């Protein structure tokens, strides 16, 4: 009986971690957008697609992630779970809500405030990613790509694979953004210093949060 109770408690803990992680990531992307110093690499790609395809960001996010979901279903279904679908259907809309709310509160943020938002966004998105990835109830369809390439295909350590996939997203996002008619001078808003920092440090920082916070929360060594 005690084992059953402990199992239920652990399952609840994992569900809370998954839900909290996805929501935290969505909010952090809204903070990134307010900073306007470059979003995280995947959102850089989404910004390029958003500038090219004339539909709402939330709906576009769902469509792109359905495509990535198909990849995960073929490559490694074990990575698909509750958090995957929460991320797929809610993250884009929560991000847009957060950005609109912050913009209404801070319509003209100073550079110093934007830098603070950037730092907060980087730390928070890595923390949120660590929570729902470690909860092991499914990861985002984008995170699944690097995980599959690392653990399933054994192409290298996760943090290095993540750097590579992030760089691909940034380059593709910039190309699409400019191809949509935006001036090159506007690229830093979707692929600026924040994007560079996350491209090189997001993987290692997620690993750090995994070891120090997320894994101990679920009793993993």
Long-range contacts (C-beta under 8 A, 24 or more apart in sequence): 10-218, 10-219, 13-135, 13-217, 13-218, 14-135, 14-136, 14-137, 14-218, 15-82, 15-135, 15-137, 17-131, 17-132, 17-134, 17-135, 17-214, 17-217, 17-218, 18-81, 18-82, 18-83, 18-86, 18-131, 18-132, 18-135, 18-137, 18-138, 19-83, 19-86, 19-132, 20-128, 20-131, 20-132, 21-83, 21-128, 21-129, 21-130, 21-131, 21-132, 21-133, 21-135, 22-83, 22-86, 22-87, 22-90, 22-91, 22-128, 22-132, 22-140, 23-90, 23-94, 23-128, 24-124, 24-125, 24-127, 24-128, 24-131, 25-87, 25-91, 25-124, 25-125, 25-128, 25-129, 25-132, 25-140, 26-90, 26-91, 26-92, 26-94, 26-95, 26-98, 27-94, 27-95, 27-98, 27-124, 28-120, 28-121, 28-124, 28-125, 28-128, 29-91, 29-95, 29-98, 29-99, 29-121, 29-125, 30-94, 30-95, 30-96, 30-97, 30-98, 30-99, 30-101, 30-102, 31-98, 31-102, 31-117, 31-120, 31-121, 31-124, 32-117, 32-118, 32-121, 32-125, 32-194, 33-95, 33-99, 34-99, 34-102, 34-103, 34-106, 34-109, 34-114, 34-117, 35-109, 35-114, 35-115, 35-117, 35-118, 35-121, 35-194, 36-114, 36-189, 36-192, 37-114, 37-115, 37-118, 37-188, 37-189, 37-192, 37-193, 37-194, 38-118, 38-188, 38-189, 38-190, 38-191, 38-192, 38-193, 38-194, 38-195, 38-196, 38-198, 39-190, 39-191, 39-194, 39-195, 40-121, 40-122, 40-125, 40-166, 40-194, 40-195, 40-198, 40-202, 41-165, 41-166, 41-167, 41-169, 41-170, 41-173, 41-195, 41-198, 41-199, 41-202, 42-142, 42-166, 42-169, 43-95, 43-190, 44-169, 44-170, 44-173, 44-174, 44-190, 44-191, 44-195, 45-169, 45-170, 45-172, 45-173, 45-176, 46-173, 47-173, 47-177, 47-190, 48-172, 48-173, 48-174, 48-175, 48-176, 48-177, 48-180, 48-190, 49-173, 49-176, 51-176, 51-177, 51-180, 51-181, 51-182, 52-176, 52-177, 52-179, 52-180, 56-96, 57-92, 57-95, 57-96, 58-92, 58-93, 58-95, 58-96, 59-92, 60-92, 61-91, 61-92, 61-93, 61-95, 62-88, 62-89, 62-92, 65-140, 65-141, 65-142, 68-141, 68-142, 68-144, 68-145, 69-141, 71-141, 71-144, 71-145, 71-148, 72-141, 72-144, 72-145, 72-148, 75-144, 75-148, 75-152, 76-144, 76-147, 76-148, 76-152, 79-138, 79-139, 79-144, 79-147, 79-148, 80-138, 80-144, 81-136, 81-137, 81-138, 81-139, 82-137, 82-138, 83-132, 83-135, 83-137, 83-138, 83-139, 83-140, 84-138, 84-139, 84-140, 84-141, 84-144, 85-138, 87-132, 87-139, 87-140, 87-141, 88-140, 88-141, 91-140, 118-193, 118-194, 118-197, 121-194, 122-194, 122-197, 122-198, 122-201, 122-202, 122-205, 123-205, 125-198, 125-202, 126-202, 126-205, 126-206, 126-208, 126-209, 127-209, 127-213, 129-202, 129-206, 129-209, 130-206, 130-209, 130-210, 130-213, 130-214, 131-209, 131-214, 131-217, 133-206, 133-210, 133-214, 134-210, 134-214, 134-215, 134-217, 134-218, 134-220, 135-214, 135-218, 136-218, 146-203, 158-203, 158-207, 159-203, 159-204, 159-206, 159-207, 160-203, 161-203, 162-202, 162-203, 162-206, 163-199, 163-200, 163-203, 166-198, 166-199, 166-202, 166-203, 167-199, 170-195, 170-199
